[in-house]
Amino acid sequence: MSVALWSLLEHEQHLPASDLAGKIMGIRKFAPLSVAAIISLAAACPAQDLSRELSGGVRAKTPDNAYMKPSDKVRITLQAYGTCLIKDNRRQVESFLETWPDSPNYNSMVRRVASNNCIASGDLRMTSSFLRGALYVGLYKIDYKDSPASVSKAPINFGLQMTDASTPNTKVYVSRMLFADCVVRRAAEESRRLVLTTPASKDEDLALSKLLPFLGPCIPQGQNVQFDKTVLSGILAEALYREARSANAER
């Protein structure tokens, strides 16, 4: 049983969507991802989406830093994009997140919530699971940034509302979230610190080093799992957010 962290999006923002899909599919045996939809976004010209003023939030802008890794630029942009979507139309974001990955209309909800209007410059490509993770990171930072981590009395049942527990996407989602919830319930504050950090920062490196010892025990015996930082922060944020809401409801 072992765990390794790696960077999926090292150069992918320069690849066609078809190449990105192939690369993700190629690593599924190590870190299964939902690849039902590859979302490709680019900054809209003034005559298009930017003609609509945002209800709230700031449009995501790719960092202009020649010394920053392309993967870190993507991670920073992705989190800013998710936060912008939430502040612009939180009701729509919450409706999307309440639509489970095995739902027949999940992909249409992905296309509905993803908007070029929240991209100020550059382009951004992601899977639907990256988008979901970015939205949960944003929600957790907005709602619980100043609150200590909390968990409910019983673990979250992530498969409870799934339509068909036997589908591949459902199995991937549930297994991934069972892992994340296990980590959160073992190390809630350490998980919280990682989710609240800025990508590619020293704080993130420190938080990750503190969390690493808690990852291995949550991996099923005999399996070797590799995690991209984007995926890890996203699933931890979802587990943290849903645990916090459940804990609040118990009070």
C-alpha positions in Angstrom: 0.0 0.0 0.0 1.5 3.3 -1.0 0.5 6.8 -2.1 2.3 9.2 -4.4 1.5 12.8 -5.4 2.2 14.0 -8.9 1.2 16.7 -11.3 -1.3 15.9 -14.1 -1.5 19.3 -15.8 2.2 19.9 -16.4 1.8 20.9 -20.1 -1.8 20.1 -20.8 -3.2 23.6 -21.3 -1.2 23.6 -24.6 -2.7 20.3 -25.8 -5.8 19.7 -27.9 -8.7 18.4 -25.9 -8.4 15.0 -27.6 -4.8 14.6 -26.4 -5.8 15.7 -22.9 -8.6 13.1 -22.8 -6.1 10.4 -23.9 -3.6 11.3 -21.3 -6.2 11.2 -18.5 -7.6 7.9 -19.8 -4.0 6.5 -19.8 -3.6 7.0 -16.1 -7.0 5.7 -15.0 -5.6 2.5 -13.6 -3.7 4.6 -11.1 -6.1 7.5 -10.4 -9.5 7.0 -11.9 -11.2 10.2 -13.0 -14.5 11.1 -14.5 -13.7 11.9 -18.1 -17.3 12.2 -19.4 -16.7 15.7 -20.5 -13.6 17.7 -21.3 -14.4 21.4 -20.8 -12.4 23.8 -22.9 -12.8 27.5 -22.0 -11.2 30.6 -23.4 -11.5 34.3 -22.5 -14.5 35.7 -24.3 -14.1 38.8 -26.5 -15.9 41.9 -25.4 -18.8 41.3 -27.8 -19.5 37.9 -26.3 -19.9 36.8 -22.7 -18.0 39.7 -21.2 -20.8 42.0 -22.2 -22.7 40.5 -19.2 -21.6 42.0 -15.9 -20.8 39.5 -13.2 -23.2 39.4 -10.3 -20.2 38.9 -8.1 -16.7 37.6 -8.0 -13.6 38.3 -10.1 -12.8 36.7 -13.5 -10.0 34.2 -13.4 -6.8 35.3 -15.0 -3.8 33.1 -15.8 -0.8 34.2 -13.7 1.8 36.1 -15.7 4.8 34.5 -14.1 7.6 33.1 -16.3 9.0 31.1 -13.4 5.8 29.3 -12.5 5.2 25.8 -13.7 2.4 25.5 -16.3 0.6 23.0 -14.0 0.6 25.5 -11.1 -0.8 28.3 -13.3 -3.6 25.9 -14.3 -4.3 25.1 -10.6 -4.4 28.7 -9.6 -6.6 29.7 -12.5 -8.9 26.8 -11.9 -9.5 27.7 -8.3 -10.1 31.4 -9.2 -12.5 30.2 -11.9 -14.5 28.1 -9.5 -14.8 30.9 -7.0 -16.0 33.3 -9.7 -18.7 30.9 -10.8 -19.9 30.6 -7.2 -20.1 34.3 -6.6 -21.7 35.0 -9.9 -24.4 32.4 -9.6 -24.3 30.3 -6.5 -27.8 28.9 -6.9 -26.7 27.4 -10.3 -23.5 26.0 -8.8 -25.3 24.3 -6.0 -27.9 22.9 -8.4 -25.0 21.4 -10.4 -23.3 19.9 -7.3 -26.6 18.4 -6.2 -26.7 16.5 -9.5 -24.9 13.3 -8.9 -22.2 12.1 -11.4 -24.2 9.2 -12.6 -27.3 11.3 -13.4 -28.4 11.3 -17.1 -28.3 15.1 -17.1 -25.0 15.5 -15.4 -23.1 16.5 -18.5 -25.7 19.0 -19.5 -25.4 20.5 -16.1 -21.6 20.7 -16.5 -22.0 22.7 -19.7 -24.6 25.0 -18.1 -22.5 25.9 -15.0 -19.2 26.3 -16.9 -19.0 29.8 -18.4 -16.5 31.7 -20.4 -17.7 34.8 -18.5 -15.5 33.9 -15.6 -12.3 33.7 -17.6 -10.5 37.1 -18.0 -7.5 35.9 -20.0 -5.9 32.8 -21.4 -7.6 29.5 -21.7 -8.6 26.7 -19.3 -9.2 23.0 -20.0 -10.5 20.6 -17.4 -12.5 17.5 -16.7 -15.9 17.7 -15.1 -14.4 16.3 -11.9 -11.8 19.1 -11.8 -14.6 21.6 -12.1 -16.5 19.9 -9.3 -13.5 19.9 -7.1 -12.7 23.6 -7.8 -16.3 24.5 -6.9 -16.1 22.6 -3.6 -12.8 24.3 -2.8 -14.4 27.6 -3.4 -17.5 26.8 -1.4 -15.4 25.6 1.6 -13.3 28.7 1.6 -16.3 31.0 1.4 -18.4 29.3 4.0 -15.9 27.7 6.4 -12.6 29.6 6.1 -12.8 31.0 9.6 -14.4 27.9 11.2 -12.5 24.9 12.6 -13.0 21.7 10.8 -16.0 19.6 11.9 -17.3 16.2 11.1 -20.6 14.5 11.6 -21.3 11.6 14.0 -21.4 9.1 11.2 -19.4 9.0 7.9 -21.2 10.5 4.9 -22.9 7.9 2.6 -21.7 9.1 -0.7 -23.6 6.5 -2.7 -26.9 7.0 -1.0 -28.5 9.1 -3.8 -26.8 7.4 -6.7 -29.2 6.1 -9.4 -27.1 3.0 -10.3 -24.2 2.0 -8.0 -22.9 -0.4 -10.6 -21.9 2.1 -13.3 -18.1 2.9 -13.7 -18.5 6.6 -13.0 -20.5 5.8 -9.8 -17.8 3.4 -8.6 -15.0 5.9 -9.3 -16.8 8.7 -7.5 -17.9 6.7 -4.5 -14.5 5.0 -4.0 -12.7 8.3 -4.3 -15.0 10.0 -1.9 -14.8 7.2 0.7 -11.1 7.7 0.6 -11.4 11.5 1.0 -13.9 11.1 3.9 -11.7 8.6 5.6 -8.8 11.1 5.5 -11.0 14.0 6.7 -12.3 12.0 9.6 -8.8 11.0 10.6 -7.2 14.4 10.0 -9.8 17.1 9.7 -7.6 20.1 10.6 -4.8 18.9 8.4 -7.2 18.4 5.5 -8.7 21.8 6.1 -5.3 23.5 6.1 -4.4 22.0 2.7 -7.7 23.0 1.1 -7.4 26.6 2.4 -3.8 27.1 1.0 -3.0 28.8 -2.2 -1.7 26.3 -4.9 2.0 26.2 -5.4 2.7 28.1 -2.2 5.1 27.2 0.7 2.0 26.9 2.9 0.6 24.2 0.5 3.9 22.2 0.6 3.9 22.4 4.4 0.2 21.4 4.7 0.7 18.5 2.3 3.7 17.2 4.3 1.6 17.2 7.5 -1.3 15.4 5.7 0.7 12.7 3.9 0.9 10.3 6.9 -2.9 10.1 7.0 -3.4 9.2 3.3 -1.9 5.7 3.3 -4.1 4.2 6.0 -7.2 5.2 4.0 -6.1 3.3 0.9 -7.4 -0.3 0.5 -4.9 -2.9 1.4 -2.7 -4.0 -1.6 -3.4 -1.0 -3.8 -1.0 1.6 -5.0 -2.6 5.0 -5.7 -1.2 8.2 -7.3 -3.0 11.5 -6.8 -2.8 14.8 -8.6 -2.9 17.7 -6.2 -5.9 19.2 -8.1 -7.9 15.9 -7.5 -6.8 15.6 -3.9 -7.7 19.1 -2.9 -11.0 18.8 -4.7 -12.2 15.5 -3.1 -11.0 16.7 0.3 -12.9 19.9 -0.1 -16.1 18.0 -1.0 -15.7 15.7 2.0 -14.9 18.6 4.4 -17.8 20.7 3.1 -20.4 17.9 3.3 -19.1 16.8 6.7 -19.4 20.4 8.0 -22.9 20.8 6.7 -23.9 17.4 8.2 -22.3 18.3 11.6 -24.2 21.6 11.6 -27.5 19.9 10.9 -26.9 17.6 13.9 -26.7 20.5 16.4 
